[in-house]
Amino acid sequence: MPNLDDIFNAFRLPLTPARKKLITEAFEFAKQAHAGQKRKSGEDYIIHPIETAIIIAGIGMGSKTVSAGLLHDVPEDTTVTLKELEKKFGPEIATLVDGITKLGKIKLRGEKEENYLENLRKMFLAMAADIRVVIIKLADRLHNMRTLGALPLEKQERIARETMEIFAPIANRLGIGEIKGELEDLSFKHLDAENYALTQNLSRQKLKEGAKFVELAIAELRTELKQAGIDVKEIGGRAKHIYRLFRKLQTHDMDINRIYDLVAIRVIVPEVADCYETLGIVHKKYHPMVGRIKDYISLPKPNGYQSIHTTVFGPEGKIIEVQIRTQQMHIEAEFGIAAHWFYSERTKGGWKSLFQKKKKVPEKELRWVQQLREWQHEIGQDDDEFVRGLKIEFFKNHIFAFTPKGDIINLPEESSMIDFAYAIHSQVGDHATGAKADGKMVPLHTFVRNGQVIEILTSKDRKGPSQDWLTFSKTSAAKSHIRKFLKLDLPTDKK
C-alpha cells in the first residue's frame, strides 16, 4: 500500500520542513476522514488520494497542490465540511479542493446536450480560474483510469471515451506529455481492446528485434560525444506510446517497418549550444535521412515543447530517431505547465540549479492561461460558439506561420489567411485585401500551412471586413472582430 514516504519520494521541489509538515497534516487528515471507506475494487479508499498526490508531486507541483490532492474527496465523500477543511488548512487549499469537488460532479458524456455544454463550460472556467485545479483533476483521472477495470463495462467505456476526448487533449494542451500519453493508452485499451493488443504485440516484436541496434547506437554516441567534450547528462532509449503508435500505423497501412520513431534515443545536454553541436556529431557518425530533421528549439510546438529530432541510419543501416534537448527542455516536455512551479534547484538525483536563469513563473503570468481567460470572456454565454471554439482553439492541432519580419503566429490547423491577419492586429484584418504565401498571391480564404511566410496586403480604401469572411474564418478572435465591425449578432456555424 502506498504511504506518506512515497509522496515525499515523488516530490520534486526542495522538501522543506514547512512543506513536509503541511503534506503530513493533509495525509493524516485525509486518512482519518476516509477511515473505513472502500473503493469499488475493495481497496481502502485512502489509496486513491495518496496515488493522486504521488502523481501531482511527481510532475513538480508544490505542497499546497499535493495537499489538495490528498484532500480532494474529503468534502464530497466524508462527513467533514469544506468550512472545517478551510479552518484547518486555510482558504487557498480549501478553494482548490472546492474546485475539484465541483469538477467531480461534471459528467461530460451520457448527458443531455445542454448539460454537456454547461459542464464543459464549468471545466474550462475552472481551468481559467486556477490551472492547479485541472492539474489535480488530471492526476485524479489518471489514477481512476489505472483502476478502471473494477467498474462495470458500461462505465468503463463512458469514462474512457470522456478521457480520450476531453482529458487527454487537456493534458496535451498543458504540455504534460507523460500524463497525456498514459491517459491515451489506458483509454485506447478500454475502447478498442483488439487494436490495442495488436499494436502492443507489433511494438513488442519490433522492439525486441531492434533492441541490440539501439543499445549499440547509444554506446557509440556516448563515446563520440564524450570524445568531443559534450557533457551528456542523460542518454537512453524511449519507446513510443501505444495509442500514438497506432495512429501512426493507420497512416502507413499498419506496416510497422515504416515507423522510424518507434524508439527514440534521447540525448540530454546542459545548454542550447550543446544541442546543435550534438546534432553535428550525430550526423557525422550516422547519415541523416533527408527531410527528417525537425528543429523544435528554434520553432517550439504550440504547447511549448522544444527539442531537435533527427532520423539517421544507425548501426548496420537500421533507421533510428535521435532527440536532443537541454535539461530544462526535458523537464518541460515531461511536465509542461507544471514545470513553471519548479524552483531553481532539486533536492535529489542531480540536476542542481536546473532553472538558475529562470525564476518561478506565477500562474497569472502564463500566456496560455491568459489566452484561455480572454477566450472565455469573449464568447460569453454563446454555447455554439463555446463548443466550436473549444474544438478549434484548444483541442485542434496548431501550426506556426511567419510574418515577413520573422514574427511567429500560432494558429489552429485549417485557419485561413484572414485568421492570420486578425492574429497580427484587428486593423490588419479589417483592411486586408489579399495575401502572399511564400511570395505567391493567394485568396484570403486559403488555408495557412505550417512554416509559411505570410504577407497580408492591406488598403486604407477598404472600409472593413465582408460578411462572407465569417464563412471561412476559424478563430474566435477573427469572428469576434468581424462581427463587431459589422455590428452583427449572427448565429455561428455548428461544424
N, C-alpha and C positions, 0 to 999 in steps of 0.2 A: 504493500500500500504506500502511495506517495506521501511524503510528510513535509514538515517545515524546512528541513535541511535541503530537500530537493528544490524548493523555491529559492533558497539562498544560493544554491549552486548554479541555478539558471540566471540569477540576477547579474546584469551586465554593467551596471553603474557601480561606483565605489560603495561598498556596503558599510556605510557609516553607522555608528551606534543608534542615531536617531531613526534612520531608515529601518534598521533591524528591529528596533523596538516597535515601530508602527506596524510592520508586517506581522510580527509575532502577536501583537494585540489583536489584529484583524483575524489572524489564523485561529487564535483561541476563542474569540467571539463567535466566529462562523462555526467552529467545531461544536461549541456549546449550543448554539441556536439550532443546528441541524441534527443534534443528538437523537439517535433512534430512527431517523428517516432513511429510507432505502430508495434506490433508483429502480427502473424497470428491470435492469439486469440482475438485481438482487444485491448489488454492492452498496456499501454505506454511501449516503448521499454526499457527504463531505468530500469524497474523492473528486467529484465534478468541479467544485470551486477551486480545489487545490490544483488540479490539472489545468484549469483555465488560468490560474495565477502563474503557473510554471511557463505556459506559453507566452503570457504577457511579459514576464520577467525576461524570457529568452529572446524577445525581439527588442529589448533595451528600454522598456518603459520604466518610469520612476516608481517609488514606493507607494505613492498615493494611488496610482493606477493599478498597481499589483494588489493593493489592499482592497480597492473597489472590486477587483476581480474575485477576491476571496469572499466578499460580502454581497455579490451581485444578486443572489437569490434569497437573501435573508428576509427582506420586507415582503416578498411575494409568497414564500413557502414556509414561513415560520410565524410565530406569534409576536416577534419583535417588530416594532413600528419604525418607520423612516425617521420620526422625531427622536426616538431613542437612539437610533444609529447616529443621527446628527449630533446629539448631545455627547456621544462617546468619541466620535471621530472627526467632528467639525463639518461645516457646510460644503466644502469642496468635494470631499469623498461622498457625502450624502447626495449631492447633486449628480455625481457620476452614477451612483447606484440607482437613483431615481430615473435617470435617463435609460439605464439598462432595463429596469423594471417595465418602463413604458414600451421600449422596443420589444421586450419579451412578449408583449400582448399582441404584437403585429404578426399576423399570418398572411404571407404575401400570395399564397396560392389557395385555391379552393374557396375563394371568397367571391361575392358579387363584385361586378366591375367597379362600382362606385366605392366600395370598401377597399378594394385593391388599390385604386388610385390614391385614396386618402392615406392608406397605410404606407405606400411608397413615399408619399409626401412627408409623413411623420419621420420616416427613417432618414431622409435626406435633410430635413430640418434639424434633426439631432446631430447629423454629421457636420452641418454648418455651425451649429451652436458650440460643440466641443468634440473635436475629432477623436478624443480619447474614448468617448462613449462607443463609437463604432469600432475602434480597435479592440475594446473589451468584448464587444458583441462578436467580432470575428473569431477571437480566441474561444469564446463560449460555443460558437457554432462549430469550430474545428474539433473540439473535444466531443461534442454531440455527434458529429459525423464519424468520428473514430469508433463510437459505441452504438452506431445506428442499428446494428443487427439485432438489438434487444427489442426493437419496436415492431409492430405489425407491418406487413409488406406494404399496405396502402400508405401508411405514414412514412415509411422509408422512402417511397417514390416521391411523395409530396415534398418532403424535406430535402431530398437530394436534388430535385428539379429546382426548387427555390434557391438552393445553394449554388447550383450551376449558373442560374440565370441572374441572380442578384449578388450574392455574397462573394463569389469568386471574381466577378468583374470589379467589385468594390476593392477587394484586396489588390487586384491588378492596378487599379487607378491610384491606389495609395502606394504602389511600388513595392508591396510586401510579397516578394517573389516566392518565398518558401511557403507561406500560408496559401497563396493563390494556387500554387502547383498541387499542394496536398488536397485542398478543397476540390479542385477539378478531378483529381484521380479518384477520390472517395465517392464523389457524385457519379462519375463515369461507371464505377464498379457496381453501383446500385441501379443505375438507369439502363445500362447496356452490358450486362454481365458477359454475354457471349463475345462481343468485340473487345471488352476489357481483357478477358482471358487470352484471346487470340493475339492481341497487341503485346501483352505481357510475355507470352511464350516466344513471340518473334524477337522481342527485345532481349530476353534472357539468352536465347540461342546465339544471337548476333554478338552480344556482349562477351559470351564465353569464347566465341571464335576470335574476337579481336582483342581480348584482354592482354595477351602477350605483346602485341604490337603497341598498345597504349602504354604499357609498363616500360617497354623499351624506349619509346619516344620520350616519356617523362625522364628516364635516366639520362638519355642523350642530351636533352635540352637542359637539364640541370647542370650537366658537365660543361656544356657550351657557354651557358650564362655565367657560371662561376669563373670560367677562364676569362670571360670578358669583363669581369669585375662587377656584374649586376648583383645587387643584394636581393636575392629572391626570398621573400617572406613565406611563400607557400606555393607549392606546385603539386597538382594532383588531377585525377580524372573525375568527371561528374556525368552520370547517365541522365538522359532526357526523361522528363515525367511522362507517364503512360498516356495521359489524355493528349498532351501536346504532340507526342509521337503519333498517336492515332490520327489526329487532324492532318499531320504532315503526310502520313501514309495514304490518306484519302486522295491527296493531290498527286500521288505518284503510283496510282494503281495498286496500292498495298504492297509495293515492292520495296522491302527494307534495304536492299542493296543500293537504292537510290537516295537513301538518307545518309548524309555525310556528317551530321552533328549528333548522332545517337549518343556518342560520348565526346565531351569536350574536355580538352586539357586546359586547366585554368592556372594561369601564372599570375601571382600577386606580388607586386613590387612597390617600393615606397613612394615614388614620385611620378608625375605625368611624363617627364622626360625619359624616365626609365621604361615606360610603356612603349614609346616609339623606338627606343634603342633595342628593346627586347624583340619588337616586331622585325627589325632588320636582321637580328641574329637568327630568329626562327626561319626567315626566308633564305638566309644564307645556308642554313643547314638543310632545309626541306623546300622543294619547289612549291610556290603557291599556285592554287588554281585561279585562273584568270576570272575576274569579276566576282570573286568570293571574299573580298576584303571589305569589312564594314567598320567604319570609324565612328562609334557612338560616343567617343570622347569629345571630338570637335562638334558633333551634332547629336546630342543626347536624345533618347526616346522621350516622348511627352510625359511619362511618369518619372523622369529623372534618371533612368538607367544609363550608366556610362561604362564603356568597355571597348576594346578593339577585338573584333572577331576576324580570323583568317582561316581559310581551309587550305591544307597543304597535303602533299604526297609524302607521307611519313615513311617509317621503316618498311622495306620491301614494297614500296609503292602504295601502301594502304592509305586511304584518304582519312584524314583526321582534322577536326576543328580545334583551333587553339584560341583561347580567350585570354586577353591581357588587360589587367586593371590594377589600380592602386588599392591600398588597404581601405581607404575611405570609400572608394567606389564600390568595393566588395561589400562593406557593411551596408551601404545604402541600397545596393542591389538586392541584398537578402531581406532587409528590414524596412526599406522605403521611408515613408514619412516618419516612422518611429525612430529613425536614426537622428532626427532633429532633437530628440530628448537626451541624446548621449552627451556626457560631459567630455572633457579633454583628456581623460585617461581611463584605463580599465584596471581592474584590480587583479585579474588573473590571466594567465595564458599569453602574456606578451602584449604586443601592440600598444605600448605605452604612448601617452600623448598623441593618441590617434587623430584628434582634431585640434592640434595646437593652434592652428591658424583659423579655426572655425568655432566661434562661440556658440553656446546653446541658442537655438533659434526659437523664439516664442511662437506658439501655435498661431497667434493672431497675425503674425507677420508672414506666414506661409502663403505663397502666391496662389497655390491651388485651392486652398481653403477659402481665401478671399474671393477667388473667381466663383466658387460654389455659392458663397453668400450673395454675391452680386446677381448671379443667375436666379437664385431663389426670390430675390427682391423683384427682379424684372418680370418674372412670369406671373406673380400674384396668385390668384386663385383659378387660373385657367387650366383645367385638368387636361384637356387635349394638348395644350402647349407644354404642360409639365411632362407628360409621357413621351411626346415627340422629342422634347429637349433632352430628357433623360437618356433615351436610346442613342441620340446623336452626340450630345456633348460629353457624356460620361461613360457609356458602355461601348461606343464605337471606337475602332482603331483610329489613331490620329496620324497625321502626316506633317511634314515640315516643308515650307517653301521659303524662298528668299526674296527680299526686295532688291532692286539694283544696287543699293548701298550695302547689302550683305546682312541686313536685319532679318532675324528668323521669325516667321509667322507660323504658329501652331494651329492647325485646323483639323476637324474631323474628316475622315475619308468621304469622298464624293461631294466635298464643298466646291462651290463654283467660284469663278473669278470675282463675282460681286461679294461673296463672303470674304474673300481675301481683301478686297477694297475696304470693306467696313471694319475688318480686323486692324487695318492700318489707322484709320480715323473716319469718323462719320462724315466729315466734309469730303474726303476722298471718295467714299461710297456714293454720297448724294450727287456728286458731279462727274461720276465715271461715264465715259463714252465708249470705252473699249479696253483691250488688254493685249499685252505681248507676253507670250510664254516662251522662254529661251530665245527671245528675239523674233518670234513669229507672231503675227497678228491672229488673235482668236476672239470669238464672241464672248460676251460676259457670262453666258450660261455654261461655258466649257468647264469641265472638272479640272481642279488643280491636282497635279501629280507630284508625288513626293520628290523633293530635291530640285524642283523647277525654280528658275529665276523669273519672277513675275513683275512686270511693269504695268501699272494701271494708268491709262490715259484719261485725262480729265479736261473739262472745258468750263470756263466761267459762264458761258452762254447756256449751259444746261441748267434748267430750273430746279431739277431734283429727280428722284427715282421714279421709275414707271411701276404701275401696279403689277405688270406681268413679272417683275423681278421676284415677287413673292412666290411664284411657281417654281423657281429654280434656286432660290436662296435656301441654305440648310441651317445655318447657325441662328440661335436665338437673338444674338446681337444684331445681325443683319436684318432679320424680320422685324425686330422691335424698332429699329431706326427707320425702316421703310414705312411702317405703319404710322409712326409718329409724324413723319413728314407729310404723308398723305392724309393724316387725321382720320384713319380708318380703324374700325373695330371689327376686322374680318374674322370669320371662323378659320382656324388653322387646318391644314391638311392632316389626315389621320394615318399617314404612312408610318 
